[in-house]
Every structure is written in structure tokens, then in C-alpha cells.
Amino acid sequence: MASSDIISIIAVLKAKPGKRVALKAALQALLLPTRQEPGNVEYQLFQLRDTPDIFYVREAWRGQQGLDAHIALPHFQAFILQMNELLAEPLRLDYLTAVEP
């Protein structure tokens, strides 16, 4: 698969007041099952050092099919059901394009 076929995304998630620990736990629960998906290339969770209520997920997928399969799986659907309770603002997805020399 060419690198141009890889979909790279940064997801930005901001916890509601008092929900940081719950959001972190929900995001951590996604790590192992997502990394085991055949379409996954990368799935890393980060917490903003100076604003710990904000989390970033750096993810990469083998094409749109890999991403679509991820969204449909039970572990991600379970997370979607929790988003309104946990997030202070809508999930932001930033799609990235690699810049090569």
C-alpha cells in the first residue's frame, strides 16, 4: 500500500469538567482492541501536558475501508455512546497529509 493510501488523523477530545479521569479511561480502553484491527497502522493516545483535560489520538489507517471498519466495531461504538457524557465540545478530527522532501 502506498503511503498516499494511508489516512492519518489527529483526534482532539476535551473532557467536561470533572470527567478527565473517565475520558482517559474510555480512551485507554480503545488502545489495545484498535491496535489489533487489520486496518490500523498507528493508534497513540496523548494528554496535553499543560491542559490535561485535552487528549489527542494520533491514528493512521490503511485506506478508508480500514477507518470505516474501525468506526463500525463494537468497542468504538461503545465509546461513541459515551461521548456526550464525557466531552465538553464535539470531537474534532484533523486529517493530515504527509509532507515529504
Buried (B, 14 or more C-beta within 10 A) or exposed (E): EEEEEBBBBBBBBBBBEEBBEBBBEBBEBBBEBBEEBEBBBBBEBEBEEEEEBBBBBBBBBBEEEBBEBBEEBEBBEEBEEBEEEBBEEEEEEEEEEEEEE
